[in-house]
Amino acid sequence: MDEEFPFWLTTGRVHAHYHTGTMTRNSPTLNAEISEGFLEIHPDDLTRLELRQGDEVKVVSRRGEITVKTMATERVDKGMVFMSFHFIESNANILTNPAHDPIVKIPEYKVCAVRVEKA
């Protein structure tokens, strides 16, 4: 994290989906729960960036960028943002590092530095 990329992005799951959503997004009931990806961001950070709930933003890392809508929430701390990895339309893994841990061979898909700007 630095001046160019001032937010920590962390990725994970949302309650209605699992993995890449290939099965759960085909379920009308589950897809009705959460039908698109979003960027969870603290309300104070939204205000500081002159953004609002539901605005389309560009999330940029050193490896890529995606466009997604914002969701204001205090579930994340100031300076941190969260995205799920279930939605190919807003594929969070484009932003993260695919390098593998040398021992367990797991990619570094869970956290990276990003910036958020109005799309």
C-alpha positions in Angstrom: 0.0 0.0 0.0 1.3 3.4 -0.9 0.2 6.8 -2.3 -0.6 5.4 -5.7 -2.5 2.4 -4.3 -3.9 3.6 -0.9 -6.4 0.8 -0.2 -6.0 -2.8 0.9 -8.3 -5.0 -1.2 -9.2 -8.3 0.4 -11.3 -11.0 -1.4 -13.6 -13.7 -0.2 -17.1 -15.2 -0.4 -20.6 -13.8 0.0 -23.3 -15.9 1.7 -25.3 -16.8 -1.4 -22.5 -18.1 -3.6 -19.4 -20.3 -3.6 -16.3 -20.7 -5.8 -16.7 -18.9 -9.1 -20.5 -19.0 -9.0 -20.8 -21.5 -11.9 -23.5 -23.5 -10.0 -25.0 -21.0 -7.5 -25.4 -18.2 -10.1 -27.5 -20.7 -12.1 -29.9 -21.0 -9.2 -32.7 -18.4 -9.5 -33.2 -18.3 -5.8 -29.5 -17.9 -4.9 -28.8 -15.5 -7.8 -31.8 -13.3 -6.6 -30.0 -12.9 -3.3 -26.9 -11.4 -4.9 -26.9 -11.0 -8.6 -23.7 -9.0 -9.3 -20.4 -8.2 -7.8 -19.8 -5.0 -5.8 -17.0 -3.3 -3.9 -17.6 -3.0 -0.2 -16.1 0.3 1.0 -16.4 2.3 4.3 -18.8 5.2 4.0 -16.1 7.7 5.1 -13.9 6.5 2.3 -16.8 7.0 -0.2 -17.3 10.6 1.1 -13.5 11.3 0.9 -13.5 10.1 -2.7 -16.6 12.1 -3.5 -18.5 8.9 -4.4 -21.9 7.4 -3.3 -23.5 4.0 -2.8 -24.0 2.4 -6.1 -21.6 4.5 -8.1 -19.5 2.7 -10.7 -15.9 2.8 -9.9 -12.7 1.6 -11.4 -10.6 -0.5 -9.0 -6.9 -0.6 -10.1 -4.0 -2.6 -8.9 -0.5 -3.1 -10.3 -1.7 -6.1 -12.2 -5.0 -4.9 -13.7 -8.3 -3.0 -13.4 -12.0 -3.8 -13.2 -15.2 -1.8 -13.0 -17.8 -2.5 -10.3 -20.5 -0.7 -8.2 -19.9 0.5 -4.7 -21.6 -0.7 -1.6 -21.2 1.4 1.5 -20.6 -0.6 4.6 -18.9 -0.5 8.0 -18.0 -4.2 7.7 -14.7 -3.0 6.3 -12.4 -0.6 8.0 -11.4 2.7 6.6 -8.6 2.2 4.0 -9.8 -1.4 3.2 -12.1 -2.6 0.5 -13.7 -6.0 -0.1 -14.8 -7.9 -3.2 -16.1 -11.4 -3.7 -14.6 -13.6 -6.4 -17.9 -15.1 -7.7 -18.6 -12.8 -10.6 -16.7 -13.0 -13.8 -18.1 -9.5 -14.8 -16.1 -8.0 -11.9 -13.3 -10.6 -11.5 -11.4 -9.6 -8.4 -8.6 -12.1 -9.2 -7.6 -9.8 -12.2 -6.4 -7.4 -9.5 -4.5 -9.8 -7.2 -1.2 -11.6 -7.5 -1.2 -15.1 -9.1 2.3 -15.9 -7.6 2.2 -19.1 -5.7 3.5 -19.8 -2.2 6.6 -22.0 -2.7 5.6 -24.5 0.0 1.8 -24.9 -0.3 1.4 -23.7 -4.0 -1.6 -21.5 -3.2 -1.8 -18.2 -5.2 -1.9 -14.9 -3.5 -5.5 -14.1 -4.4 -6.6 -12.8 -1.0 -5.1 -9.3 -0.7 -3.4 -6.6 -2.7 -3.0 -2.8 -2.8 -5.5 -0.9 -5.0 -6.8 2.5 -5.8 -10.5 3.4 -6.3 -11.7 6.1 -8.8 -14.9 7.1 -10.4 -15.5 5.1 -13.6 
